[in-house]
Amino acid sequence: MARVGCLANAKQPPGWLRVLGCFVDLLKGLFSVEWMPAESHAFCRRLAGLALEGAPIPRAEAIRVLTDPDIPLLPLLDAAFVVRERHFGRGVRVHILNNVQNGLCPEDCNYCAQATSSAGEVPVYRMKSEEAIFDEAKKALDSGAYRYCLVLSGRGPGNERVEYLAGVVSRLKAAFPMEVCLSAGFIDASQAARLKEAGLDRYNHNLNTSEERYGSICHTHSYADRVATLTAARSVGLEVCSGLILGMGEGPEEVVEVALTLNRLDARSIPVNFYVHAPGSKLGAQNRLTPESCLRALCLFRFLNPSAEVRAAGGREANLRGLESLALYPANSLFAEGYLNTGGHAADKTLRLIEDAGFSVERVEEHE
């Protein structure tokens, strides 16, 4: 390295001054990116430039984000942050889930604690009362939520249930300055239209994995069924939220394919979940993820979906561990107060994480 030249220069003054100078040079070498190969540095800048222009990123380059050890993590995060800051500044949107119906699911998704194939014990209850939903909405708003997410287990709602949910959404929107998202399974275009009419901001339906892998994680419905629900929602102008679960055996090419598919589907919110084994679920423990692989994936989704809300979602606490705050460089959204059947950081800890990292909690009122 060029920086060791100071030790060989006989004309430099002897003693403590020379030692100090060399120590300063060593620190500069450790904490700068000048040592990084020029091609790697240019690669990161190129990705950011393409994303800012809204230009497509070649598939081979997208795969390198996940796989190339010669592309250091910190410059990738810096490049992803340039894109994130352009579209979202330093704001972070906090989402809080309300699991309003749990268990009773006929689907056999092998990663899920609520699946019919799961041997795990989970609380089983039908639709919570409207009073309980509103009480928890108030708590979510007071905890800093930008969006309140209602989640129902099951294959999908009938028309009568959709009508009830539309009423709940309409009343929530009238009562609280907070966006509302709904995840209720498979719906058709007419049901999506009714929910949009009620004021629903987004409908969530995750792809979860690639089309190629889908048959290995679920047999009671297909990848095409999931795409059909997202297409139905988009067809009536309802924004969609859709993401995946990393760590279920997928390869880097499959992760890139999901990211590109979500771009084609115009998903405005992308939850990137990190697999955590729920006791009893058929898939079992996997332990395929590292903090670095999780962060690289978040960078990838930011580059390929530059203006979408990218969320470091379920499993971030267990999989990102000590690097959790770095997720905010590519991602502009987090969950607080846990997930459907696994725990997570409480709201106060999530807000402190955001503020300690130099970001700010975004509120709906700021856009009104």
Backbone torsions as a table, in degrees:
resi	resn	phi	psi	omega
1	MET	NA	145.1	-176.6
2	ALA	-62.3	-26.1	-172.5
3	ARG	-72.4	-16.8	179.7
4	VAL	-79.5	-3.7	-179.0
5	GLY	-60.5	-26.2	-178.4
6	CYS	-63.3	-26.6	179.4
7	LEU	-74.6	-23.3	-175.9
8	ALA	-96.7	-4.8	-175.7
9	ASN	-86.6	104.4	-175.2
10	ALA	-70.8	-15.8	-177.0
11	LYS	-83.9	-8.3	179.5
12	GLN	-71.3	149.3	-179.9
13	PRO	-62.9	142.5	-179.2
14	PRO	-76.9	174.3	169.8
15	GLY	83.2	-154.2	-170.2
16	TRP	-62.4	-30.3	-177.5
17	LEU	-66.7	-41.2	178.3
18	ARG	-66.6	-42.5	179.4
19	VAL	-61.3	-43.6	179.2
20	LEU	-62.4	-43.2	-179.6
21	GLY	-61.8	-42.0	179.2
22	CYS	-67.6	-35.6	177.6
23	PHE	-64.3	-42.3	177.3
24	VAL	-62.1	-42.9	178.6
25	ASP	-62.5	-38.1	178.4
26	LEU	-62.7	-44.7	178.6
27	LEU	-61.6	-41.7	178.3
28	LYS	-60.7	-39.0	-179.7
29	GLY	-67.1	-36.5	-179.0
30	LEU	-72.3	-36.8	-170.7
31	PHE	-106.2	4.3	174.1
32	SER	-104.6	169.7	177.0
33	VAL	-106.0	13.7	-179.3
34	GLU	-65.2	-27.8	-179.6
35	TRP	-71.3	-19.1	-174.5
36	MET	-68.0	137.1	177.8
37	PRO	-50.9	140.5	-175.7
38	ALA	-57.6	-36.6	-178.9
39	GLU	-64.1	-39.3	-179.8
40	SER	-67.3	-41.8	178.2
41	HIS	-62.2	-45.2	179.2
42	ALA	-64.2	-35.9	179.2
43	PHE	-60.1	-46.6	-179.6
44	CYS	-64.1	-42.8	178.3
45	ARG	-64.0	-37.9	-179.3
46	ARG	-64.8	-44.2	178.8
47	LEU	-58.9	-46.3	179.4
48	ALA	-61.6	-42.2	-179.6
49	GLY	-62.9	-44.9	178.5
50	LEU	-62.6	-43.0	-179.8
51	ALA	-63.8	-41.0	180.0
52	LEU	-66.2	-30.8	178.6
53	GLU	-82.8	-10.6	-174.5
54	GLY	73.3	21.8	-178.5
55	ALA	-89.4	150.5	179.5
56	PRO	-67.1	143.9	175.5
57	ILE	-100.6	125.8	-179.5
58	PRO	-54.1	141.5	-177.1
59	ARG	-57.0	-40.1	-178.7
60	ALA	-63.0	-36.6	178.8
61	GLU	-72.2	-35.5	176.7
62	ALA	-62.9	-40.6	178.8
63	ILE	-64.3	-35.9	179.1
64	ARG	-61.4	-32.4	177.8
65	VAL	-55.6	-37.7	-177.1
66	LEU	-86.8	-25.9	-165.1
67	THR	-119.8	-20.8	-169.8
68	ASP	-85.6	110.4	-179.3
69	PRO	-69.2	-14.9	178.3
70	ASP	-82.3	-4.8	173.6
71	ILE	-99.8	102.0	-176.3
72	PRO	-63.2	151.8	-176.2
73	LEU	-66.9	-47.0	-173.0
74	LEU	-62.3	-43.4	175.1
75	PRO	-63.6	-32.4	175.0
76	LEU	-63.3	-45.6	178.4
77	LEU	-61.3	-40.3	179.2
78	ASP	-63.6	-42.2	178.8
79	ALA	-65.6	-41.5	178.1
80	ALA	-64.8	-35.3	179.5
81	PHE	-65.2	-35.3	177.4
82	VAL	-57.5	-41.5	179.8
83	VAL	-71.9	-46.0	179.7
84	ARG	-58.9	-43.6	-178.1
85	GLU	-66.3	-36.1	178.4
86	ARG	-58.3	-41.5	-173.7
87	HIS	-93.8	-27.4	-172.4
88	PHE	-132.9	2.9	-176.9
89	GLY	59.5	-140.3	177.4
90	ARG	-105.4	14.9	-179.8
91	GLY	-76.3	148.4	176.9
92	VAL	-127.0	127.8	179.0
93	ARG	-95.6	118.6	-178.7
94	VAL	-91.7	129.0	177.2
95	HIS	-109.9	138.9	175.3
96	ILE	-126.2	127.3	-178.1
97	LEU	-88.2	146.8	167.2
98	ASN	-125.7	111.1	-179.7
99	ASN	-80.3	85.6	-168.7
100	VAL	-81.0	-13.1	172.6
101	GLN	-146.6	127.1	-172.0
102	ASN	-127.9	143.2	-179.2
103	GLY	75.1	-164.1	175.2
104	LEU	59.7	30.3	-176.4
105	CYS	-101.0	129.9	-179.9
106	PRO	-85.4	-4.6	-176.9
107	GLU	-83.5	155.2	-174.4
108	ASP	-113.7	34.7	178.1
109	CYS	-56.5	117.8	-167.3
110	ASN	-77.2	-3.2	177.1
111	TYR	-94.9	-7.4	-166.8
112	CYS	-102.7	135.6	179.0
113	ALA	-69.8	-21.0	-177.7
114	GLN	-94.3	-2.7	-175.7
115	ALA	-65.0	153.2	177.5
116	THR	-63.4	-21.9	179.4
117	SER	-87.0	-5.5	-176.4
118	SER	-80.1	139.2	175.7
119	ALA	-94.9	1.8	-177.9
120	GLY	-77.8	159.2	177.7
121	GLU	-102.0	119.1	177.1
122	VAL	-126.7	153.1	175.8
123	PRO	-60.2	138.4	179.7
124	VAL	-117.2	121.5	176.6
125	TYR	-154.2	149.3	176.9
126	ARG	-85.4	-171.7	-170.6
127	MET	-50.0	127.5	174.3
128	LYS	-63.1	158.1	177.4
129	SER	-68.5	156.9	177.6
130	GLU	-63.7	-33.6	177.9
131	GLU	-61.6	-44.0	179.4
132	ALA	-65.6	-39.7	179.0
133	ILE	-61.9	-40.6	-179.2
134	PHE	-73.7	-37.0	176.6
135	ASP	-61.0	-42.7	-179.8
136	GLU	-72.7	-28.3	174.9
137	ALA	-64.7	-41.7	178.3
138	LYS	-62.8	-42.3	178.2
139	LYS	-64.1	-39.3	179.2
140	ALA	-63.0	-45.2	179.4
141	LEU	-62.1	-44.5	-180.0
142	ASP	-65.6	-22.8	-179.2
143	SER	-89.3	2.3	176.2
144	GLY	99.7	14.7	-176.2
145	ALA	-69.5	134.8	170.3
146	TYR	-87.8	-34.7	-177.8
147	ARG	-138.7	137.1	-180.0
148	TYR	-107.2	122.6	-170.8
149	CYS	-112.2	114.6	177.5
150	LEU	-91.4	126.8	-176.3
151	VAL	-125.5	129.4	177.7
152	LEU	-120.1	132.9	173.0
153	SER	-74.5	163.5	178.1
154	GLY	116.4	170.9	-177.3
155	ARG	-72.5	-39.4	-179.3
156	GLY	169.3	158.3	-176.3
157	PRO	-86.0	148.1	169.2
158	GLY	-78.7	175.3	-177.3
159	ASN	-63.2	-36.1	178.9
160	GLU	-64.4	-42.4	178.1
161	ARG	-66.5	-39.1	177.7
162	VAL	-60.7	-40.8	179.9
163	GLU	-64.1	-41.0	177.6
164	TYR	-64.1	-45.9	-179.9
165	LEU	-62.6	-36.4	177.9
166	ALA	-61.9	-40.5	177.5
167	GLY	-64.8	-42.1	178.4
168	VAL	-62.2	-44.8	-180.0
169	VAL	-61.5	-45.5	-179.0
170	SER	-60.2	-42.5	-179.3
171	ARG	-72.0	-35.7	175.7
172	LEU	-62.6	-43.8	-178.9
173	LYS	-64.5	-33.3	179.0
174	ALA	-74.5	-27.0	-172.6
175	ALA	-93.1	-28.4	-170.3
176	PHE	-132.8	136.7	174.7
177	PRO	-79.7	73.0	-172.5
178	MET	-154.6	138.9	177.3
179	GLU	-75.2	154.3	-177.9
180	VAL	-123.8	130.7	175.1
181	CYS	-119.1	146.9	-179.3
182	LEU	-127.7	136.3	173.8
183	SER	-128.2	105.5	-173.8
184	ALA	-132.1	16.4	178.8
185	GLY	93.2	-155.7	-175.0
186	PHE	-72.8	133.1	175.3
187	ILE	-136.6	160.1	176.1
188	ASP	-105.7	-179.3	-173.6
189	ALA	-64.0	-38.1	-178.5
190	SER	-67.8	-37.9	177.2
191	GLN	-67.8	-41.4	177.3
192	ALA	-61.1	-39.8	-179.9
193	ALA	-64.0	-38.7	179.6
194	ARG	-65.9	-40.6	179.2
195	LEU	-67.9	-38.6	176.8
196	LYS	-64.5	-41.1	178.7
197	GLU	-60.2	-33.1	-179.0
198	ALA	-76.0	-10.8	178.7
199	GLY	105.5	9.0	178.9
200	LEU	-59.5	133.5	-178.5
201	ASP	-81.9	-41.7	-178.9
202	ARG	-149.9	152.2	173.4
203	TYR	-114.8	128.3	-179.8
204	ASN	-98.0	132.6	172.2
205	HIS	-156.4	102.9	-172.7
206	ASN	-77.2	142.9	171.2
207	LEU	-73.8	-34.1	176.0
208	ASN	74.9	-42.4	176.6
209	THR	-156.7	-172.4	-177.0
210	SER	-78.1	161.6	176.2
211	GLU	-59.9	-39.9	-179.0
212	GLU	-60.7	-37.2	-174.6
213	ARG	-92.5	-12.7	-167.5
214	TYR	-58.3	-39.1	-178.4
215	GLY	-64.3	-17.0	179.2
216	SER	-88.2	-12.6	179.3
217	ILE	-111.2	-12.7	-178.7
218	CYS	-156.1	140.5	-179.6
219	HIS	-120.4	-11.5	-175.4
220	THR	-89.7	-10.5	170.6
221	HIS	-154.0	172.6	-173.6
222	SER	-115.6	167.3	172.7
223	TYR	-58.9	-40.7	179.8
224	ALA	-61.4	-35.3	176.9
225	ASP	-60.7	-40.8	-179.8
226	ARG	-67.8	-43.7	178.1
227	VAL	-61.4	-38.0	-179.3
228	ALA	-61.7	-40.0	178.4
229	THR	-65.0	-43.4	178.7
230	LEU	-64.1	-39.9	179.4
231	THR	-65.8	-40.2	178.4
232	ALA	-61.9	-44.5	178.8
233	ALA	-62.9	-45.3	-180.0
234	ARG	-64.6	-31.8	-176.2
235	SER	-64.8	-21.9	179.5
236	VAL	-107.7	11.9	176.1
237	GLY	84.6	13.2	178.6
238	LEU	-87.6	125.8	178.5
239	GLU	-66.0	147.9	-178.8
240	VAL	-117.6	148.5	174.4
241	CYS	-117.3	124.1	-178.3
242	SER	-155.8	139.8	-179.2
243	GLY	-148.8	-151.4	-175.7
244	LEU	-148.2	173.3	174.1
245	ILE	-116.9	116.3	177.4
246	LEU	-84.9	147.5	174.9
247	GLY	100.7	18.6	179.8
248	MET	-107.2	23.3	176.4
249	GLY	100.5	0.8	-178.7
250	GLU	-71.1	151.6	175.2
251	GLY	-93.1	168.1	-179.0
252	PRO	-59.6	-35.4	178.5
253	GLU	-62.3	-35.8	179.6
254	GLU	-70.0	-38.5	178.1
255	VAL	-62.8	-43.6	178.1
256	VAL	-61.8	-41.2	-179.5
257	GLU	-62.1	-42.1	178.0
258	VAL	-63.1	-43.7	179.8
259	ALA	-60.5	-41.2	179.3
260	LEU	-69.9	-37.5	177.8
261	THR	-63.3	-42.6	178.6
262	LEU	-64.3	-32.9	174.6
263	ASN	-64.7	-44.7	179.5
264	ARG	-64.5	-32.9	179.3
265	LEU	-82.3	-2.4	179.8
266	ASP	57.1	45.3	175.5
267	ALA	-67.8	120.9	-177.4
268	ARG	-87.7	-11.7	177.4
269	SER	-139.7	128.2	-175.0
270	ILE	-127.3	100.7	174.3
271	PRO	-79.7	119.6	176.2
272	VAL	-98.8	105.8	-178.7
273	ASN	-95.0	151.7	-178.9
274	PHE	-121.0	121.0	-169.3
275	TYR	-56.2	131.0	170.4
276	VAL	-130.4	127.2	-178.0
277	HIS	-67.5	124.5	172.8
278	ALA	-92.5	122.7	-177.3
279	PRO	-49.3	128.6	179.0
280	GLY	98.1	-20.8	-178.7
281	SER	-69.5	145.7	-169.2
282	LYS	-67.4	-30.8	-176.4
283	LEU	-64.2	-33.6	178.4
284	GLY	78.2	-178.5	-180.0
285	ALA	-70.1	142.1	-176.8
286	GLN	-119.7	-49.3	178.6
287	ASN	53.7	46.2	-178.2
288	ARG	-98.4	-10.6	-170.4
289	LEU	-104.4	149.8	170.3
290	THR	-123.4	160.4	176.0
291	PRO	-54.6	-39.3	-179.3
292	GLU	-66.8	-42.0	179.8
293	SER	-63.6	-35.5	177.4
294	CYS	-65.4	-43.7	-179.4
295	LEU	-67.9	-38.8	176.6
296	ARG	-61.6	-40.0	178.5
297	ALA	-63.6	-41.9	177.6
298	LEU	-61.6	-40.7	176.2
299	CYS	-60.6	-44.4	179.7
300	LEU	-57.4	-47.6	-178.3
301	PHE	-65.5	-32.2	176.0
302	ARG	-68.3	-43.8	-179.9
303	PHE	-63.9	-40.1	-175.3
304	LEU	-87.1	-15.3	177.8
305	ASN	-135.0	66.3	-166.7
306	PRO	-60.3	-34.4	-176.3
307	SER	-100.4	1.7	179.5
308	ALA	-81.4	153.4	172.2
309	GLU	-74.8	114.8	179.2
310	VAL	-104.0	125.8	-174.1
311	ARG	-114.6	128.7	168.2
312	ALA	-78.6	101.4	-163.6
313	ALA	-103.9	-141.3	-172.9
314	GLY	-54.3	137.7	177.3
315	GLY	85.1	2.7	-177.8
316	ARG	-65.2	-37.0	-177.1
317	GLU	-62.8	-44.1	-176.2
318	ALA	-76.8	-31.0	-173.0
319	ASN	-98.3	-32.4	177.9
320	LEU	-84.6	-28.4	176.4
321	ARG	50.0	-123.1	-175.0
322	GLY	-69.3	-10.8	179.5
323	LEU	-100.3	15.1	-173.5
324	GLU	-55.9	-42.1	-175.8
325	SER	-65.8	-24.1	178.8
326	LEU	-67.1	-18.3	177.4
327	ALA	-60.9	-24.0	-177.2
328	LEU	-73.6	-10.3	177.7
329	TYR	-74.1	-44.7	171.0
330	PRO	-88.5	-32.2	-173.6
331	ALA	-96.6	147.1	178.3
332	ASN	-119.7	20.3	-177.2
333	SER	-153.0	145.6	177.5
334	LEU	-138.8	154.4	166.6
335	PHE	-88.7	152.1	171.4
336	ALA	-132.3	158.1	176.6
337	GLU	69.5	25.4	171.5
338	GLY	87.3	-173.6	-170.9
339	TYR	-125.7	-156.9	-174.2
340	LEU	-69.9	-52.9	-177.9
341	ASN	-131.6	15.3	175.0
342	THR	-133.1	151.9	-179.0
343	GLY	-79.0	170.2	177.4
344	GLY	-159.6	-177.2	-179.2
345	HIS	-64.0	141.1	171.6
346	ALA	-66.5	164.1	-176.1
347	ALA	-60.1	-42.5	-177.0
348	ASP	-63.8	-37.4	177.6
349	LYS	-69.3	-37.3	178.0
350	THR	-65.1	-44.4	179.1
351	LEU	-63.9	-38.1	178.9
352	ARG	-67.0	-39.0	176.3
353	LEU	-57.8	-45.3	-179.1
354	ILE	-62.7	-49.7	-176.1
355	GLU	-68.9	-38.7	179.9
356	ASP	-64.4	-29.2	-179.1
357	ALA	-84.2	-1.0	177.6
358	GLY	90.1	18.7	178.7
359	PHE	-110.5	177.1	-178.8
360	SER	-133.2	152.0	179.2
361	VAL	-80.5	125.4	-178.1
362	GLU	-90.3	140.8	179.8
363	ARG	-118.9	150.4	178.5
364	VAL	-60.2	-36.7	-177.7
365	GLU	-58.4	-25.7	-179.1
366	GLU	-66.7	-18.4	-177.1
367	HIS	-104.9	2.2	-177.5
368	GLU	-93.7	NA	NA
